[in-house]
Amino acid sequence: MKTYKFALVEDNAVDINSFQEAVKEINDLSDVRSIEYEIFKTAEEAMQGIDESFDGVILDIRLD
C-alpha cells in the first residue's frame, strides 16, 4: 500500500474537522493508498515541523 503524508496548515477547527473527515473517507475507500497527515495551526509551527518527509502541504492562505 502506498502511503502519502501531508501537512495541513490550518487554524479553523471546522476546516480541520472537514479535512479529517475527508481523509478518513478516502482511506476507508482505498486499499491501494492511504493518507497520513499532521496538522499545524500556525505558520511558525509549520515552518518548524515540515520537512522533506511530507509529500505535500495544504496551506490556509488566511491564517490569523
ROSE-4610 file (N, C-alpha, C; in Angstrom, 1 decimal, always signed):
// ROSE-4610
residu = [M/M/M/K/K/K/T/T/T/Y/Y/Y/K/K/K/F/F/F/A/A/A/L/L/L/V/V/V/E/E/E/D/D/D/N/N/N/A/A/A/V/V/V/D/D/D/I/I/I/N/N/N/S/S/S/F/F/F/Q/Q/Q/E/E/E/A/A/A/V/V/V/K/K/K/E/E/E/I/I/I/N/N/N/D/D/D/L/L/L/S/S/S/D/D/D/V/V/V/R/R/R/S/S/S/I/I/I/E/E/E/Y/Y/Y/E/E/E/I/I/I/F/F/F/K/K/K/T/T/T/A/A/A/E/E/E/E/E/E/A/A/A/M/M/M/Q/Q/Q/G/G/G/I/I/I/D/D/D/E/E/E/S/S/S/F/F/F/D/D/D/G/G/G/V/V/V/I/I/I/L/L/L/D/D/D/I/I/I/R/R/R/L/L/L/D/D/D]
num = [1/1/1/2/2/2/3/3/3/4/4/4/5/5/5/6/6/6/7/7/7/8/8/8/9/9/9/10/10/10/11/11/11/12/12/12/13/13/13/14/14/14/15/15/15/16/16/16/17/17/17/18/18/18/19/19/19/20/20/20/21/21/21/22/22/22/23/23/23/24/24/24/25/25/25/26/26/26/27/27/27/28/28/28/29/29/29/30/30/30/31/31/31/32/32/32/33/33/33/34/34/34/35/35/35/36/36/36/37/37/37/38/38/38/39/39/39/40/40/40/41/41/41/42/42/42/43/43/43/44/44/44/45/45/45/46/46/46/47/47/47/48/48/48/49/49/49/50/50/50/51/51/51/52/52/52/53/53/53/54/54/54/55/55/55/56/56/56/57/57/57/58/58/58/59/59/59/60/60/60/61/61/61/62/62/62/63/63/63/64/64/64]
x = [+0.8/+0.0/+0.9/+0.6/+1.3/+0.7/+1.6/+1.2/+1.7/+0.8/+1.2/+1.1/+2.0/+2.0/+1.8/+0.8/+0.5/+0.6/+0.9/+0.8/-0.4/-1.2/-2.3/-2.0/-1.9/-1.6/-3.0/-3.6/-5.0/-5.3/-5.9/-6.3/-7.7/-8.6/-10.0/-10.4/-11.1/-11.4/-12.4/-13.3/-14.3/-13.6/-12.7/-12.0/-11.1/-10.5/-9.6/-10.5/-11.7/-12.6/-13.0/-13.3/-13.7/-12.6/-11.4/-10.2/-10.1/-10.2/-10.0/-11.1/-12.3/-13.4/-13.1/-12.7/-12.4/-11.3/-10.2/-9.1/-9.6/-10.4/-10.9/-11.7/-12.5/-13.4/-12.5/-11.5/-10.6/-9.8/-9.3/-8.6/-9.5/-10.8/-11.7/-12.1/-12.1/-12.5/-11.4/-10.1/-9.0/-8.2/-7.8/-7.0/-5.6/-5.4/-4.1/-3.3/-3.9/-3.2/-3.8/-3.0/-3.5/-2.9/-3.6/-3.1/-2.9/-1.7/-1.3/-1.2/-1.4/-1.3/-0.9/-0.3/+0.0/-0.6/-1.2/-1.9/-1.0/-0.8/-0.1/-1.1/-1.2/-2.2/-1.6/-0.3/+0.3/+1.4/+1.7/+2.8/+4.1/+4.3/+5.5/+5.7/+4.6/+4.6/+5.0/+4.4/+4.6/+6.1/+6.6/+8.0/+9.0/+8.6/+9.5/+9.2/+8.0/+7.7/+7.7/+7.6/+7.5/+8.9/+9.1/+10.4/+10.2/+11.3/+11.2/+10.5/+10.0/+9.2/+7.8/+7.4/+6.0/+5.9/+4.8/+4.6/+3.9/+3.3/+2.6/+2.2/+1.8/+1.3/+0.0/-1.0/-2.2/-2.2/-2.2/-2.0/-3.2/-3.6/-4.7/-4.0/-4.5/-3.8/-4.3/-5.3/-5.7/-5.5/-4.3/-4.0/-4.1/-4.6/-4.6/-3.2]
y = [-1.2/+0.0/+1.2/+2.2/+3.4/+4.4/+5.0/+6.0/+7.4/+8.3/+9.7/+10.5/+11.4/+12.2/+13.7/+14.3/+15.7/+16.5/+17.8/+18.7/+19.6/+19.8/+20.8/+21.9/+23.1/+24.3/+25.1/+25.0/+25.5/+25.9/+27.0/+27.4/+27.4/+27.0/+26.9/+25.5/+25.3/+24.0/+23.3/+24.1/+23.5/+22.9/+23.7/+23.3/+22.1/+22.1/+20.9/+19.7/+19.8/+18.6/+18.1/+19.1/+18.7/+17.9/+18.4/+17.8/+16.3/+16.2/+14.9/+13.9/+14.4/+13.5/+13.1/+14.0/+13.7/+12.6/+12.8/+11.9/+10.5/+10.5/+9.2/+8.5/+9.2/+8.6/+8.1/+8.8/+8.4/+7.1/+7.1/+5.9/+4.7/+4.9/+3.8/+3.2/+4.0/+3.6/+3.0/+3.2/+2.7/+1.6/+0.6/-0.4/-0.4/+0.6/+0.7/+1.9/+2.8/+4.0/+4.5/+5.1/+5.7/+7.1/+7.9/+9.3/+9.5/+9.9/+10.3/+11.8/+12.5/+13.9/+14.4/+15.6/+16.3/+17.7/+18.2/+19.5/+20.5/+21.6/+22.7/+23.9/+24.6/+25.6/+27.0/+27.1/+28.4/+28.3/+29.4/+29.3/+29.0/+29.5/+29.2/+27.7/+27.0/+25.6/+24.9/+25.3/+24.6/+24.8/+25.9/+26.2/+25.3/+25.0/+24.2/+22.7/+22.3/+20.9/+20.3/+21.0/+20.4/+20.2/+19.0/+18.6/+17.8/+17.2/+16.5/+15.2/+14.8/+13.6/+13.7/+15.0/+15.3/+15.2/+14.7/+14.7/+15.9/+16.7/+17.9/+18.7/+19.9/+20.8/+21.5/+21.5/+22.2/+23.4/+24.6/+25.8/+26.7/+27.1/+28.1/+29.5/+30.2/+31.5/+32.6/+32.4/+33.4/+33.0/+32.7/+32.4/+33.7/+33.6/+34.7/+35.1]
z = [+0.0/+0.0/+0.0/-0.9/-0.9/+0.1/+0.9/+1.9/+1.5/+1.5/+1.3/+2.6/+2.8/+4.0/+3.7/+4.3/+4.0/+5.3/+5.2/+6.2/+6.0/+7.0/+6.9/+7.8/+7.2/+8.0/+8.0/+9.1/+9.2/+10.7/+10.9/+12.3/+12.6/+11.6/+11.8/+12.2/+13.3/+13.8/+12.8/+12.3/+11.4/+10.1/+9.6/+8.4/+8.7/+9.9/+10.3/+10.3/+10.9/+11.0/+9.7/+8.8/+7.4/+6.7/+6.9/+6.3/+6.8/+8.2/+8.8/+8.3/+8.2/+7.7/+6.3/+5.4/+4.0/+3.9/+4.7/+4.7/+5.1/+6.2/+6.7/+5.6/+4.9/+3.8/+2.7/+2.3/+1.3/+1.7/+3.0/+3.5/+3.6/+4.0/+4.1/+2.7/+1.7/+0.4/-0.5/-0.1/-0.9/-0.2/-1.0/-0.4/-1.1/-1.9/-2.6/-2.2/-1.4/-0.9/+0.4/+1.2/+2.4/+2.6/+3.3/+3.6/+5.1/+5.4/+6.7/+6.7/+7.9/+7.9/+9.3/+9.3/+10.5/+10.4/+11.5/+11.5/+12.2/+11.6/+12.1/+12.2/+13.3/+13.5/+13.3/+13.1/+12.9/+11.8/+11.2/+10.2/+10.9/+12.1/+12.8/+13.1/+13.6/+13.8/+12.5/+11.4/+10.1/+9.7/+9.8/+9.4/+10.2/+11.5/+12.3/+12.1/+11.7/+11.7/+10.3/+9.3/+7.9/+7.4/+7.0/+6.5/+5.2/+4.7/+3.4/+3.4/+4.6/+4.7/+4.2/+4.0/+3.6/+2.0/+1.5/+0.1/-0.4/+0.5/+0.1/+1.3/+1.1/+2.1/+1.6/+2.5/+2.2/+3.1/+2.5/+3.3/+3.3/+4.5/+4.6/+4.3/+3.4/+3.0/+3.8/+4.8/+5.6/+7.1/+7.5/+8.9/+9.7/+11.0/+11.9/+12.2]
